[in-house]
Structures are given as structure tokens and as C-alpha cells.
Amino acid sequence: MSKDFKAPLIIFLAAMAWLNLLLAWNSRDLLHKGYQDFTIFYSAATIVRQGLGHQLYDGTTQYRIQQGFAAAANIRTGYLPYNHPPFEALIFLPFSLLPYFVAYLLWDLVSLLILLLLLVLLRPSISVLPRVFVGHWLLASLGFFPTFFALLQGQDTILLLLIFGLVFIFLKREREFAAGCCLGLGLFRFHLVLPLMLVFVLEKRKKVFFGFILVAFILLLISVAIVGAEASWNYPGSVWRMEQMMERTGTVVASGMPNLHGLFESLFAHLISRSLSDALLVLISLALVVFTGFLSKPATAKTFNLGFSLCVIVTIVVSYHTFTSDLSLLMLPIVLVADHLEGGRGSRGWIRVALLGPVLLLFLTPLHMFLAFYAHPYSLMAVVLLFWLGAVAREIARTATSVAGQ
């Protein structure tokens, strides 16, 4: 990166980080009262710690626990439901020993350390990162609204970002079984992991699949030990009922999701039937996954990074649930695309615009705030992701053709 470009970039990231921090400052009273998503992890861990694992998905129990530390969050009509798999509650057990707000701040500190660890782990595998200072990495993380929003909400997506990073590293080193085991550890966000696993299945990565299944089975046994066989069996139904409840109460609004689900809800909710919309959504999502598996399978050393970037972008686009904080996973493809261009590949102007234009929009905090808090719907961000998906796919094809012609 040239010095002429580096200084404006740092200024831009600093401005975005300042806007994000301003949002956090203005939200400080709400955070003290327990409005953030960290509520569900803290309450789930508290329930398990009290030996009530069999009541983990009981609404009355969750409400009672949350009233103990977030009673002032009166904007909610009820409790904020914990709908993640049982085993994830174990991660937050140590935090449940602390007062709520202290635990929230400590989890954010751990998340920041995870971001630093990710930088250290990725440096040997991505040529551009050894030249990135730790301070600049943190500035970029805080300037990227989805990552900052994950910190603000106390979400777990930064941990999933680390897992995706490890999957990338192991695949690049051709350690597919280890990659599958790592991906299995991300099943606490199964809706963001299963599409990626499906792409790997289409790529016929058998060792990835076996590692994934092994870890999934172990996590299933842990979950059964926590909540019991009956609650584990009823978990899918419980999640679906919670989904319906959150839609009725407005806790979850599909048009606020920056993915195909949200885009379909925004565009077709009043034009076609729900069943037809869902059918089209499933067909298009499957088509994108199959397309990704087909395009990324014959990856060479020069297209592997872009291929993995495409896998992550498609995973986010087709996931049934994608929220603002989930877009923090895009930090990995952003770095990989930047590395591709920094290496002197794809140097033509229109290619840079197509690959970097969506990145600029994703980093534009005012755009996120405008779509999320004022204009609605935030699902329009899916248009940016779809354009970027197409640009990355086109660049993979161009690079592969160039390599084949040498």
C-alpha cells in the first residue's frame, strides 16, 4: 500500500471509529440496563450454573433470571430468549459469576483479544498482514461498523470470526480434518456454519466433513448432558417457536436482515404469497451455494484466497438469519481481497472498483446507521453483498483463466 493512500485510509478509519464510539457513548445508559444481546448469554450461563439446565429454554425461567439483572430494560414486552445450542452456555459460565455489566465489559475485552489473536494467526498465511500494525488492525476493527456493533451488543460473532479464520488457515495448509473440526466448533451459530459446510461437501472435501461430524457429535453429547435428552430432541421446535414469538413481538424483523431472506421480505412481502417467496428463496440460495462449490473447487494457489472469500460472502447472503453483527465475518474476505489486489493481481481500474467499492460501502458507518436506524430496511445492504459476490466470482474466473493460459 502506497504512503499516499495509507494516510487517507487511516483518517477514514479513525472517523468511522469515532462515529461508532459516539454511538456507544450515547447508548451507555441502555447498556447498563441490559438492552444488549449479551443478556441471553449471561442468563443462559446463570441458568446452567444454578443446575437448571433442563429449564434452559423455559420462558418463565429465562424471564425470572433476566429480571434479576435487566429489569430496567422495559422496552421489551418479555424476556429476550436464548435460542442458541445448549453447549454455548458453558463458554459464558465464568462470566456469570460476575455482576452483569462487569461481565459484559470483560466479554468485550476477550473479544478484542480474539481480534488480536486472529491477526497473529493470519499473518503467516496472508502476505499483506505482516505490514499491518496492531494499532491499525484495531482501528480497522473498531471502524468497521458490524464488528463494533458485535462488541456493542456483546455478541459471539467475533469468536465465530476466529473459527472461520482457523478454518481458512488449516485449509490453506491442506489440513482438512482439522479445518472440519474447527468449523464444527462454530455450531453455536449453526445457521452461519451449515451453508459453508454444504459448500465444502460440494467441493468433495471428505476430511472436512468427517472432522465436522465428529465435533458435532461431541457437542451433541455435551448438550444432552446439560439439558437432557428430551430438551435436546425438542430444541429445533423450541427454536422455531421462539422465532415466531420474536417475529410477533418485533424482536426480529426479517426486513432488517442484510441477506436474501431480508431482501425477499422487503421486496415481495406484499406482492406474492409467503410460500412462493420462501420457495424462491430456497431455490436461489441453493443455486448460489452450488455455484460457489463449483467455482471454488478447482482453486489454485492464486485463487484459493478469493475462493474462500466467496464462500464466506455466500454463507452470509444465504443464511436464514443474518444480523448487523454477523457481517463482522466479512473482515476475513475483506483482508483476503485486499491481499489479492496488493499482490499486483487484478490491477485494472474497473476490477479494483468492483472489488473495493463494496468494501468502502461496508465500512461506511453513516450508511449502516441510515439503513438500520432511520430509512429502513437494512436488507438493502444485501444488494451490496450480492454485487461484491459477483465481483469476487468474476475475479476468480478471470484469475483462473489467466493461470491456465500461462
Order of alpha helices (4+ residues) and beta strands (2+ residues): alpha-alpha-alpha-alpha-alpha-alpha-alpha-alpha-alpha-alpha-alpha-alpha-alpha-alpha-alpha-alpha-alpha-alpha-alpha
